[in-house]
Amino acid sequence: MCINDVMVSFQLDSGATTNCLSESVYKTVTKDKQLRHVKKTDRRLLMYNGSEVRPAGETILRVVNPKNKEEYRVRFYIVREKTRPILGFRALQYMKLMTVNVENIAVATDRHDDKHVLTEFHDVFEGELGTLEGELHLVTDPKVPPVKLPCRKWPAPVKQQVKEELDRLLELGVIAPVNTPTDWISSLVVTMKPNGKARLCIDPRPLNKAIKRNHYPMRTIDDVLEELQGAQYFTHLDARNGFWHVVLDEESSLLTTFETPFGKYRWRRLPFGVSASPEEFQRRMDEALRDLPGVFAVHDDIIIWGKDEDGKSASEVHDRNVKQLLQRCREKGIKLNSDKVEYKKTEISYLGHVISTEGVKADPKKIDAVKKLKTPEDKAAVQRLLGMVGYLQKFAPRLSEIATPLRQLVKKNVHFRWDEQVHGKALQEIKEVLSQPPVLKFFNPKAEKVVLQCDASEFGLGACLMADGHPVQYASRALTETERNYAQIEKEMLAIVFGLERFERYVYGRHVEVESDHKPLIPIHKKSLLSAPKRLQRMLLRTQKYDYTVVYKKGTEMYIADTLSRAVESSGTGGDRTRREEIFQSELEKEIETVNMTSHIAVTEERLTELQEETRRDQDLGLLMKIVQTGWPEERRNVPVKLQDYFPFREEISLQNGLLFKGERIVVPENMRTKVMSLIHISHTGLQGCLRRAREVVYWPGMNKDMEQLIGQCEACQTYQRNQTKEPMISQPIPDLPWQFVGVDLLELNGRDYVVTVDYYSDFFEVDRIQNKTGKEVINKMKAHFARYGVPERVISDNGPPFNSEEFAAFARSFGFEHVTSSPGYPQSNGKAENAVKAAKNLMRKTSETKTDPYLALLELRNIPSEKMKTSPSQRLFGRRTRTAVPSAKSLLKPETCRDVRNKLMEKKEKQTSYYNRGAVELETLKPGQVVRFKAPRSNRWVKATVQNQVDVRSYKIRTEDGRMYRRNRKQIRSTSSSDMTAPVQGGQQLYRHLIDKSQEKNDSDTRLEQRQTRQQDQQKETQSQTPVTEENRDAEQSDKVKDDQTYTRSGRVVRKPAYLNDYKVG
């Protein structure tokens, strides 16, 4: 034998009652050197020579029989003595190493046991009538009017037998005469028993319409099969006159009144035929036999079994279970039929199945009944045949496939006509398949691996449940007309739902491996539920309660489920199914059939029709629809090139009502994409907003790129946009010495002009009143400061007048400093000067308001220690504090060197840079000739321009369509998707061409008017030197050939000055 892949030689001892294994062998096969998995025991073993051995303990090991390759769980006693391993009698039987012919050698013993049990509990088998505790009250609906049926007439022989049966039932107390008027009277139905006696029941169909059923779950053979794994002995008992065990109360008894030629009677016990009878009897039987081990009852059929447990043999367990059942029957008043006892058999017949130690198989009587069937003569006969086929299908899975031609005969609109070549052949094949039905294994709840194979064909679904590699049950059903139109992935998912719900009793509450040959089902289970199409969402929601994993398996290896799914692959529609199939179809399937994706779309009927028509015309989408219906290839390379973009999310693609969907999003045909984009962008939302909206409702490959191209060519969107995101800070170098770097800027306040000069090292600034903004006025003020504090190495200013003049350049050369300019209209690039301007303005406004001396305030401001610097601007510039009006100690006025100024400036700058750079984005570098847009002077419009060259790190010279030159910071320039200044809308996107054509003339006129106004204002400010120059005037930097005094024709053309007049001033 093989234990844990180690071969062990055993002595097969039929005389031993237990199994032994030496401690040394146990340690070898299990590697359990400390005997941690050996349970201590008080038992002692008696050897064949009479000596006693106390085992070290007991354990259960998995042993493989090398003959049949099956694995068994065997209990061993571990002994310390070095003895040869022994397998005892029970293990030999259990592992099929020894066969005992019970029918030949144990008949006498069985009969003795049978008689012994009957004798001990003889009262349980005696008497016609048992009584279960509690009377039954039938509740009726008062809205249903009572019905009184007349008495039927019977032939004289039958009438006499009816009279005899009535007398017998009256004597037993099952019925009682009725001599008073009753609201309900049913007719009597008489059937003949095999022994020639009459069986009486009523026709309660009118009464059943009024009875309110107290629903109770009914038992089936499947409920007990899962408990029989490992059972070796079985007993079948039958409750005598089962329904009559239930007593009716007086009121309910009158409801069952029936008319006979001999008068009216009422049932005192629960009669056959009443709709509440099966459920009420099953409820009381379950309550009476509750908690009995190894006992199960379906109505009046009771099965008892025994299997090895807790050191007891299956025979002992079986006998104990039978005695406990009989004792319970005695206590609860249940009477059993002694004529129907099958006691302690290894094979019994139960509920139309043959149950044995090997498993379950079809009852030979049922198979014989099918084999002996004559040719059906009408639809009803075919329907009965299909019902029997449906019952036997779990044992012979190909039956449904073979019976497909017969299923066509029972359709409502098909005239019955038996064709021997088609239908006769199918009937004959059914009889041949049933000649050798397989034996299905019992479901083992402790199975290490439970597998559910599921598959869907064009016409049907199939599922096979397997435990540890052994088939347990088969199931299949036909697809409805609606289901046949599902996408292949939807059919495959429906097969999984069908299999899980069909075998719920086995798979619920444990992990199941679901095998499918449809690979896209694996990612759809891993993705978000919302990413799946609506119909798949419904199915996935229904499977949420199950713990399962979908595993891909090639179709060639799914032969069982594949065969089942093709059970209806002929020309049948599947719409007219057998009654059993209709009953079995769950509410889920009916719910899924009604899923209509178009009902979840807010769209007009006209637009919906247009989408369907364009989808039908689109060649690529037509091919995609075929693939969705038939299934995707396993590899991307096998997909047509035009459809390969759909492959990564193929499991999300579905087809319904002539439209393709990706999840809940419509796949838009090519001819409608322009129109759809125009509807999405009608609000002129930005790219990301339009994409977010599009991703909610529509899809096509390359949608992001198409939308980006369209918005990039939308003139309205490009003209009116928000400012760009700031870029990371580029700081000016930190000076090493005072007055090394100086910033300068102009200030205008209350109609007066000032020039502000600030030291980058100390933050010390000067404010000078100037009469005008000419270069001469500004330079004179700066010369005075340079004479006082020295000439700096670098002067930083903006690029507007007068700092962009030749006069200022000559001043820089003569004094020997470097002049660095920033982009006009972007004061942030000269931040130190701008901060000084703000501080100066703030000081002058407040002193003007309070009527105080601004120079005294400026003096005090220069002596206030800066935040986190601990020194004032005066200290950092002069090395001392300056005397103010505020009384202070003389010691504070002594010169003192300021240390670590540069380090503190660096720390401060790093913190500022870190804070500023939050959310900053580095913009792409622009290239000469690139078409861009920039903010027009005194306007919120983004105007087209062309990049001329890069002046500084983030500063560019650009030229507008009218030829004007500007210098702008990169943040003020927006890149565009246009290829040239006058590029039309390209790529087949004609959405805004009509808007552009209609508005272009107006836009050009507005641009020319604005340019003329700008030119006139510039000319006026140039001639009136006393008039303050605004920031916008400084924004426009003219090239060498294009000056501020340019004039324009009425059409907007630039009037250029001849080149030979460049050296002359033309007034």
Secondary structure by P-SEA (a helix, b strand, c coil): cccccbbbbbbbcccccbbbbcaaaaaaaccccccccbbbbcbbbbccccbbbbbcccbbbbbbcccccbbbbbbbbbbcccccbbbcaaaaaaacccccccccccaaaaaaaaaaaaaaccccccccbbbccbbbbbbbcccbbbbbbcbbbbcaaaaaaaaaaaaaaaaaccbbbbcccccbbbbbbbbbccccbbbbbccaaaaaaaccccccccccccccccccccccbbbbbbcccccccccccaaaaaaaccccccbbbbbccccccccaaaaaaaaaaaaaacccccccccccbbbbbccccccccaaaaaaaaaaaaaaaaaaabbbbbccccccccccccccccccccccccccaaaaaaaaaccccccaaaaaaaaaaaaaaccccccccccaaaaaaaacccccbbbbccaaaaaaaaaaaaacbbbbbccccccccbbbbbbbccccbbbbbbbccccccbbbbbbbccccccccaaaaaaaaaaaaaaaaccccccbbbbbbbcccaaaaaaacccccccaaaaaaaaaacccbbbbbbbccccaaaaaaaaaccccccccccccaaaaaaccaaaaaaaaccccccccccaaaaaaaaaaaaacaaaaaaaaaaaacccccccccccccccccccccccccccccccccccccccccaaaaaaaaaacccccaaaaaaaaaacccccaaaaaaaaaaaacaaaaacccccccccccccccccccccbbbbbccccccbbbbbbbbccccbbbbbbbccccaaaaaaaaaaaaaacccccbbbbccccccccaaaaaaaaaabbbbbbccccccccaaaaaaaaaaaaaaaaaaaaacccaaaaaaaaaaccccccccccccccccbbbbccccccccccccccccaaaaaaaaaaaaaaaaaaccbbbbccccccccccccccccccbbbbbbccccccccbbbbcccbbbbbbccccbbbbccccccccccccccccaaaaaaaaaaaaaaaaaaaaaaaaaaaaaaacccccccccccccccccccccccccccccccccccccccccccc
